[in-house]
Amino acid sequence: MYLGVDGYKNGWCCCNLENDISFSTHQNIQSIIELYANYYKIFIDIPIGLSSIENKRLIDEKLRKHLPKGKKSSVFNAPSRAAVKCKNYNDAKTKEIKISGKSLSIQSWNISNKINEIDKFLIFNPKKAENIHESHPELCFYHLNNKKALEFNKKTKNGLKERIDILTNYIEDICELSEKFYSKSKKEGIKRDDILDATSLALSAKLWKKNRKRIITQTISIDECNIPFGIYY
């Protein structure tokens, strides 16, 4: 089975693609691994592989170059490992400047808990890094749309329709299935675009070999904890 995982305010949204498609929500990554123990590959929208003084993460800038104009701003520089362990935003910014020479955006800080969660999971389960990979929904949608730039923001009505139309080319009843799951789960804080993003990740994971194993890499291939740098799509 192939999993796409996208974070939302209160947890993780998971799309499972095997012969059929299903969705689930989880409070943590361990819950996903336990429920889908026989997964083949997971694409997750979270930075994997974090900067230190010696091993800098450079793939965020490379990712921007792969995205069309208008979508590059969807990429935030990932915080360093030291920054995500800080107790507050100001301390994290100070630490980030020492590590990377740059400040830390509030967008990156707002997902630092989730970054830290995945980072700690992979440090304690290093073999899982062979099949759990960082990905990016906007990059996945761009390639699922035959490298044609998407016109609308995913938070808008037109943006949701645009993404559903793309996914329908691969999963005929995605509109009905995603809406049914949203109606059941919206009380948890999940949004429609979280479900569609997770679907794009799962679909890209399933098509990854067919699509010639696409990865954005960098010269320093692992971070200080031996976690690989790489964005899969």
N, C-alpha and C positions, 0 to 999 in steps of 0.2 A: 504494500500500500504506500501511497505517496501523500505526504501531509504538507499543508500550507498553514503557517501560524502567524497571526497578526495580533499585536498587543492592542488592548483598549483599556479604558480607565480602570476597570476593576479586575482585569485578568487577561486571558489569552483567548482568542477566537481561533478555532482549529477547523480546517476543511480536510476531510479524508477522501481521497480518490483511489478507488480500487476498481472493481467492476461497476460499482455505483458510487454515488457521492453522498456524504453525510457531513453534518456540522456538529460541533460541540464547543462548550465554553469551559475554561479551566482557571483555577486560581494560581497554578504554578506549572512549570515545565515538567516536573516529576509526575504530575497527574496525567499529562499527555503521554509520556513515555510508558506509564503503567497501563493506560487504556489501550494504546496502540503498540503493544510490545513487538509486533511483527512488521513494523514499518520498514520500508526500504530506504527512503530518503525524506528528509524534512527540510523545507525552505522556510526560513523565518525572517521576518522583517525586524531585525535588531542587529546592531553591530557585534561582530564576533572577531576577536583578536584586537587587543587594546594597546595603546602606546605606553611606552616607558621611556626613560632617558636614552637607553641604548637602542631599542627597537621601536621605531616610529611607524605609526599607521599612516599610509599614504593613499589608500585606495578610495577615500571619499572624494578627493579631487579627480581621480581617474573615473569614478562613477559619474560625476557631473559631465564629463566629456562624452560619455556614452548616451546621455539623455538629450532630447531635442530642446530647442529654445522654449522657455516658458515652464519647463519642468525641472530645471537645474536647482532651483531654490528649494525643492523638496528634499534635498540632501543636506543634512547638518553634519558638521565635523563631529566625529565620535569623541566623547571624553576619554581621557586616559584612565587606566586602572586606578591610579591614585585618586583621581577626581571623583570617580563614582563611589568611592568608599567614604567620602567626606559627609559630614552631618548636615551641612547647609550650603546654599548656593554660593555665598561669598567665599567660603573656605575652598569650595571646589574651583572657583574661578582663579583664586590665588595659586592653588596647586597646579592647575592646568597651564598657567603662564610659565611656571617653573619647568614643567615637563615639555611642553610643545612650543612655548613662546607666544601662544595665542590665548585669548580669553575663551570662555565657554558660553555658548548661547543658552538662553533659558529653555529653548526647545530640547536641546540635548540633556540639560539638567532634569527636565520634567520626566524623561524616560530613564534616568540613571538607575533607578531601582530595578527596572526590568533588565537593563544592560548588566548590572551587577549580578542579578539572579542567574542569567544564562552563563555569564562568565564563571561564576563559582561552580555551577553545575558541570561545565566542561572541564574545569580544573580537577574536580574530584572524579569525573568520569571521562578520562581523556580519549578512550576508544570511541565514544559517542561522536566526537568531532569528525570522524570519518564519514558520517552520514547526516549530521546536522549542520546546515550551511546558511550563512547570511545571504539574504536576497533583498530585492527592493521592488515593491509592487508597481511603481511607475515604469521602471525598466521592463518588468515582465509584461505589463499591458502594451507598452510600445512595441515589443517584439511579437506579442500575440496579435497585434494589429498590423502585422507585416511592415514594421518600422515606419508606420504612419503616425505622426504626432496626434495625440488626443487633444481635442479642442477645449474641453470644459473641466473645471475643477470638480474633483470627486465629491465634494460636499454639496454640490448643487443638484437640482432635479435633472438638468441636462447631462451633468457629469455622470450621475448614476445610470441614466438610460444609455449613455454612450458606452459605459463599461459592461452593462448587461448585454448590449448588442454584440460586443466583441466576444464575450464569454459564450453567448448562445451559438456562435459558430463552432464551438467545441463541445458544449454541454447544452443540449436542446432545451431542457426544462429548467435551466438555472434561475430564471426569473421567478417562477412559481416556488421552487425549492428554497431559494434564499429569502424570499418574502415570508414564507411559512416559518422559517427558523427565526427571522427577525421578530415576527409577531410573538413568538414563544419566549424570546430571550431579551427583548428590549428593556424589560424591567431591571435587568442586570446592568444596564448602562451601555450595551453594545449598540453600534450604529450600522446602518446599511452598508456604508463603505468599508467597514471592518470585515464584513462577511465577503464582500466582493474582492477585497485585497487578498484575504486568505485563500480564496478560490483561485486567483491569478497565480499565487505562489504554488499551490498544490498542482495546478495544471502545468506550470513551468517545470516543476520537479519531475512530473510524469514524462514530459517531453524532452527532458534534459539530454539524454543520450541521443535521441533522434536529432536534436538541434546541435549536435557536434560538441557537447560538453562545454558550454560557454562559461568562462570564469574570468572575472577581473582580478588580476594578481599584482604583486609588487615584488621587487628584487629581494627585500628582506621578507622571507616567506612565512615566518612564524614570530609570535610575540615572545616576551620573556618567560611565559608559562607554557611555551611550546604549542600554543593554539594557532592554527593556520590563519593567515590573512587571505580572504578570498570572497568575492561576491558572485554568487551563482545566478544564472538567469536562462 
